Amino acid sequence: MAPSGSRNIKRDCRRVLYWIPVLFICLIVAWSYYAYVVQLCIVVYLVAYHVFFIMFVWAYWQTIFTKPMNPLKEFHLSHLDKELLEREDRGESQQEILRRIAKDLPIYTRTTSGAIRYCERCHLVKPDRCHHCSVCDKCILKMDHHCPWVNNCVGFSNYKFFTLFLAYSLLYCLFVTATDLQYFIKFWTNGLPDTQAKFHIMFLFFASSMFSVSLASLFSYHCWLVCKNRSTLEVFRAPAFRHGTDKNGFSLGVSKNLRQVFGDQKKYWLLPIFSSQGDGCSFPTCLVNADPEQPNVRNNGPSEPHDQEGTNSLLHKLSL
């Protein structure tokens, strides 16, 4: 009983520690609100400031408290299949069982060795772009990364919120930096009255400008990911298909890639409201060489002309 109790205590302690980065961000934001609204108190700018502040906090809240989506029941092994898999010692025999199970599932990706992607901890066949998070100890749909600053996994269910959080936090910091600049200059030229507010103005400028630099690079990176339809994990390890790895396997063009994350209705694009396309378990691909073991329902339209062009080129060479 003692080892079990100590493990529970350690797990609870880790859960508390995971909230420290979130608490740090909340304290910084609360202080910046006090410094800008109470100490600086530029009445003309307060309306615009509160718009950025509300959107930033809303997106941050959604990113933190939206639960990551897990694979549907159809991807989980039945009790009988789990027993069959556990009985088999040979890897090839296990793969035969997994191939039988995955045959009717909308799965295109494989491991780098060509095997079915299977999670031994969750006992399920992994959907495309799904990965197991060691922190959450769950398989997360379209997992991008586990972010300590939100104490949550960023994946299919909250990736739009995370992108908007970066966007609005960047706009918030840039706005504060720009409107605080003239007072920051006055601080160094002794143009401000000698009160407590001058120190808040100085630190507010330093904090907002430094966060602006880091947020600009991070936001630019994720904009690039959205346009390429890749996740952070897929940048470091390109998804593998039956024909081999393909870093652009899920890219459908910038317009369609944007719609996969932000949805079809543009009126919701700037709001932290879920509007992403699909269910997170299956994704359209731009593959030319379709998987013969899967139904051809997930390939997009342009695939067929590519195949026809290759066939025509081969016939022309043979005729020569």
C-alpha positions as CSV (number, residue, x, y, z in Angstrom):
1,M,0.0,0.0,0.0
2,A,2.9,2.4,0.8
3,P,4.4,2.4,-2.7
4,S,0.9,3.0,-4.2
5,G,0.3,5.9,-1.8
6,S,3.7,7.5,-2.6
7,R,3.0,7.2,-6.3
8,N,-0.4,9.0,-5.8
9,I,1.4,11.8,-3.8
10,K,4.0,12.2,-6.5
11,R,1.3,12.3,-9.2
12,D,-0.6,15.0,-7.3
13,C,2.6,17.0,-6.8
14,R,3.3,16.9,-10.5
15,R,-0.2,18.1,-11.3
16,V,0.3,21.1,-9.0
17,L,3.7,21.8,-10.6
18,Y,2.3,21.7,-14.1
19,W,0.1,24.7,-13.2
20,I,3.1,26.9,-12.3
21,P,3.7,28.2,-15.8
22,V,0.0,29.0,-16.3
23,L,0.0,30.8,-12.9
24,F,3.0,32.8,-14.0
25,I,1.3,33.9,-17.2
26,C,-1.8,34.9,-15.3
27,L,0.2,37.0,-12.8
28,I,2.0,38.8,-15.7
29,V,-1.3,39.5,-17.4
30,A,-3.0,40.7,-14.2
31,W,0.0,43.0,-13.4
32,S,0.1,44.4,-17.0
33,Y,-3.7,45.1,-16.7
34,Y,-3.1,47.0,-13.4
35,A,0.0,48.9,-14.8
36,Y,-1.8,50.0,-17.9
37,V,-5.3,50.7,-16.7
38,V,-4.7,52.0,-13.2
39,Q,-1.2,53.5,-13.4
40,L,-0.8,54.6,-17.0
41,C,-4.5,55.1,-17.6
42,I,-4.5,56.5,-21.1
43,V,-8.3,57.0,-21.5
44,V,-8.2,57.3,-25.3
45,Y,-6.5,53.9,-25.7
46,L,-8.6,52.0,-23.1
47,V,-11.3,50.8,-25.4
48,A,-8.8,49.3,-27.9
49,Y,-6.8,47.9,-25.0
50,H,-9.8,46.1,-23.5
51,V,-10.7,44.6,-26.9
52,F,-7.2,43.0,-27.2
53,F,-7.3,42.0,-23.5
54,I,-10.7,40.3,-23.7
55,M,-9.8,38.4,-26.9
56,F,-6.5,37.3,-25.5
57,V,-7.9,36.1,-22.2
58,W,-10.8,34.3,-24.0
59,A,-8.4,32.5,-26.4
60,Y,-6.1,31.6,-23.5
61,W,-9.0,30.2,-21.5
62,Q,-10.2,28.1,-24.4
63,T,-6.7,26.7,-25.0
64,I,-6.3,25.7,-21.3
65,F,-9.7,24.2,-20.6
66,T,-10.7,22.6,-23.9
67,K,-10.1,18.9,-23.4
68,P,-7.9,17.2,-26.0
69,M,-9.9,14.8,-28.2
70,N,-9.1,11.1,-28.0
71,P,-9.7,8.4,-30.7
72,L,-13.2,7.1,-31.2
73,K,-14.2,3.7,-29.9
74,E,-13.8,2.1,-33.3
75,F,-10.0,2.5,-33.1
76,H,-9.9,0.7,-29.7
77,L,-9.2,-3.0,-29.7
78,S,-12.0,-5.3,-28.5
79,H,-11.3,-7.5,-25.5
80,L,-10.9,-10.5,-27.8
81,D,-8.5,-8.7,-30.1
82,K,-6.4,-7.6,-27.1
83,E,-6.2,-11.2,-25.9
84,L,-5.2,-12.4,-29.4
85,L,-2.5,-9.7,-29.6
86,E,-1.1,-10.5,-26.2
87,R,-0.9,-14.3,-27.0
88,E,1.3,-13.7,-30.1
89,D,5.0,-13.3,-29.5
90,R,6.1,-12.7,-33.1
91,G,5.9,-9.2,-34.4
92,E,4.6,-10.3,-37.9
93,S,1.7,-12.3,-36.3
94,Q,0.8,-9.2,-34.3
95,Q,0.9,-7.1,-37.4
96,E,-1.4,-9.5,-39.2
97,I,-4.0,-9.0,-36.4
98,L,-3.6,-5.2,-36.5
99,R,-3.8,-5.1,-40.3
100,R,-7.1,-7.0,-40.1
101,I,-8.4,-4.6,-37.5
102,A,-7.2,-1.5,-39.5
103,K,-8.6,-2.7,-42.8
104,D,-11.9,-1.0,-42.3
105,L,-10.5,2.1,-40.6
106,P,-9.7,5.4,-42.4
107,I,-6.0,5.1,-41.9
108,Y,-3.2,6.0,-44.3
109,T,-0.1,6.5,-42.1
110,R,2.2,3.8,-41.0
111,T,5.4,3.6,-38.9
112,T,8.7,4.3,-40.7
113,S,9.1,0.5,-41.1
114,G,5.6,0.2,-42.7
115,A,3.8,-1.3,-39.7
116,I,0.4,-0.4,-38.4
117,R,0.7,2.4,-35.8
118,Y,-0.5,0.8,-32.5
119,C,-0.4,2.3,-29.0
120,E,0.4,-0.3,-26.4
121,R,-0.7,1.9,-23.5
122,C,-4.1,2.9,-24.8
123,H,-4.6,-0.4,-26.7
124,L,-5.8,1.2,-29.9
125,V,-4.8,1.6,-33.5
126,K,-3.7,5.2,-33.9
127,P,-5.6,7.3,-36.3
128,D,-3.7,9.5,-38.8
129,R,-1.7,12.3,-37.1
130,C,-2.6,10.9,-33.6
131,H,0.2,10.5,-31.1
132,H,0.5,9.4,-27.5
133,C,1.3,12.2,-25.0
134,S,3.6,11.0,-22.2
135,V,2.4,13.9,-19.9
136,C,-1.4,13.3,-20.4
137,D,-0.8,9.6,-20.8
138,K,-3.4,9.5,-23.6
139,C,-3.5,9.4,-27.4
140,I,-4.3,12.9,-28.7
141,L,-5.9,13.5,-32.1
142,K,-3.7,15.6,-34.4
143,M,-1.3,16.2,-31.6
144,D,0.9,19.3,-32.1
145,H,2.7,19.4,-28.8
146,H,2.2,19.5,-25.0
147,C,2.5,23.1,-23.9
148,P,3.5,23.8,-20.3
149,W,2.3,27.4,-20.7
150,V,-1.3,26.2,-21.0
151,N,-0.8,22.9,-19.0
152,N,-2.6,21.1,-21.8
153,C,-2.0,19.2,-25.0
154,V,-2.4,21.3,-28.2
155,G,-4.2,19.2,-30.7
156,F,-7.2,18.9,-33.0
157,S,-9.7,20.2,-30.4
158,N,-7.8,23.4,-29.4
159,Y,-5.2,24.1,-32.1
160,K,-7.4,27.0,-33.5
161,F,-7.6,28.4,-29.9
162,F,-3.9,28.1,-29.5
163,T,-3.2,29.9,-32.7
164,L,-5.6,32.7,-31.8
165,F,-4.0,32.9,-28.3
166,L,-0.7,33.5,-30.0
167,A,-2.2,36.1,-32.3
168,Y,-4.1,38.1,-29.6
169,S,-1.3,37.9,-27.1
170,L,1.1,39.3,-29.8
171,L,-1.4,42.1,-30.6
172,Y,-1.8,42.8,-26.9
173,C,1.9,43.1,-26.3
174,L,2.5,45.2,-29.5
175,F,-0.3,47.6,-28.5
176,V,1.0,48.0,-25.0
177,T,4.5,48.6,-26.3
178,A,3.4,51.1,-28.9
179,T,1.2,53.2,-26.6
180,D,3.7,53.0,-23.7
181,L,6.7,54.1,-25.8
182,Q,6.3,57.8,-25.5
183,Y,6.1,57.5,-21.7
184,F,9.0,55.2,-21.6
185,I,11.1,57.8,-23.4
186,K,9.9,60.5,-20.9
187,F,11.0,58.2,-18.1
188,W,14.6,58.4,-19.3
189,T,14.4,62.2,-20.0
190,N,13.0,62.9,-16.6
191,G,9.7,64.0,-18.2
192,L,7.5,62.0,-15.8
193,P,6.5,63.0,-12.3
194,D,8.4,61.1,-9.6
195,T,5.7,58.7,-8.6
196,Q,5.2,54.9,-8.3
197,A,3.6,54.8,-11.8
198,K,6.9,55.6,-13.6
199,F,8.4,52.3,-12.5
200,H,5.3,50.4,-13.7
201,I,5.6,52.2,-17.0
202,M,9.2,51.2,-17.4
203,F,8.7,47.5,-16.5
204,L,5.6,47.4,-18.6
205,F,7.5,48.5,-21.7
206,F,10.3,46.0,-21.1
207,A,7.9,43.1,-20.4
208,S,5.6,43.8,-23.4
209,S,8.5,44.4,-25.9
210,M,10.4,41.2,-24.8
211,F,7.2,39.1,-25.0
212,S,6.4,40.6,-28.4
213,V,9.7,39.3,-29.9
214,S,9.2,35.8,-28.7
215,L,5.5,35.7,-29.6
216,A,6.2,37.1,-33.0
217,S,8.6,34.2,-33.8
218,L,6.3,31.6,-32.4
219,F,3.2,33.0,-34.1
220,S,5.0,33.2,-37.4
221,Y,6.1,29.6,-37.1
222,H,2.5,28.3,-36.4
223,C,1.2,30.4,-39.3
224,W,3.7,28.6,-41.5
225,L,2.5,25.2,-40.0
226,V,-1.2,26.1,-40.7
227,C,-0.4,27.1,-44.3
228,K,1.6,23.8,-44.8
229,N,-1.0,21.7,-42.9
230,R,1.7,20.2,-40.6
231,S,2.0,19.8,-36.9
232,T,5.1,20.5,-34.8
233,L,5.6,16.7,-34.5
234,E,5.3,16.2,-38.2
235,V,8.0,18.8,-38.9
236,F,10.5,16.8,-36.8
237,R,9.3,13.5,-38.2
238,A,7.4,13.5,-41.5
239,P,4.3,11.2,-41.6
240,A,5.0,7.9,-43.2
241,F,2.7,6.3,-45.7
242,R,2.8,3.0,-47.6
243,H,4.9,4.6,-50.3
244,G,7.3,6.2,-47.8
245,T,7.5,9.4,-45.8
246,D,5.9,12.5,-47.2
247,K,6.1,15.8,-45.3
248,N,3.4,17.3,-47.6
249,G,1.1,14.3,-47.5
250,F,-1.7,16.2,-45.8
251,S,-1.2,19.6,-47.5
252,L,-4.1,20.5,-49.8
253,G,-3.1,24.1,-50.7
254,V,-3.0,27.2,-48.5
255,S,-6.8,27.9,-48.8
256,K,-7.9,24.4,-47.9
257,N,-5.3,24.1,-45.2
258,L,-6.6,27.3,-43.5
259,R,-10.1,26.0,-43.7
260,Q,-9.1,22.7,-42.0
261,V,-8.1,24.7,-38.9
262,F,-10.4,27.7,-38.9
263,G,-13.5,26.2,-40.7
264,D,-15.6,27.1,-43.7
265,Q,-17.3,30.1,-42.2
266,K,-15.0,33.1,-42.1
267,K,-17.1,34.9,-39.6
268,Y,-15.8,32.5,-36.9
269,W,-12.2,32.6,-37.9
270,L,-11.2,35.4,-35.4
271,L,-13.3,34.0,-32.5
272,P,-12.2,31.4,-30.1
273,I,-15.1,29.2,-31.0
274,F,-14.5,25.6,-32.4
275,S,-15.0,25.6,-36.1
276,S,-12.3,23.2,-37.4
277,Q,-13.2,20.7,-40.2
278,G,-13.6,17.0,-39.6
279,D,-13.6,14.7,-36.6
280,G,-9.9,14.6,-35.9
281,C,-9.7,10.9,-36.8
282,S,-9.4,11.1,-40.6
283,F,-7.9,13.7,-42.9
284,P,-7.9,14.2,-46.7
285,T,-4.6,13.7,-48.3
286,C,-2.9,14.8,-51.5
287,L,-1.4,11.4,-52.1
288,V,-0.9,10.3,-55.7
289,N,-0.2,6.7,-54.9
290,A,-3.4,5.7,-53.0
291,D,-3.3,3.0,-50.4
292,P,-4.7,-0.1,-52.0
293,E,-5.8,-1.5,-48.6
294,Q,-8.0,1.5,-47.9
295,P,-11.2,2.8,-49.6
296,N,-10.5,5.7,-52.0
297,V,-12.8,8.1,-50.1
298,R,-10.2,10.4,-48.5
299,N,-8.1,11.3,-51.5
300,N,-8.9,14.8,-52.9
301,G,-9.9,15.4,-56.5
302,P,-6.5,16.4,-58.0
303,S,-5.0,13.0,-57.4
304,E,-6.6,11.4,-60.5
305,P,-5.1,13.8,-63.1
306,H,-1.6,13.3,-61.7
307,D,-2.0,9.5,-62.1
308,Q,-3.3,9.9,-65.7
309,E,-0.4,12.2,-66.5
310,G,2.1,9.7,-65.3
311,T,0.3,6.9,-67.3
312,N,0.4,9.0,-70.5
313,S,4.1,9.8,-70.0
314,L,4.9,6.1,-69.6
315,L,2.9,5.1,-72.7
316,H,4.8,7.8,-74.7
317,K,8.1,6.4,-73.6
318,L,7.1,2.9,-74.5
319,S,6.0,4.0,-77.9
320,L,9.5,5.4,-78.5
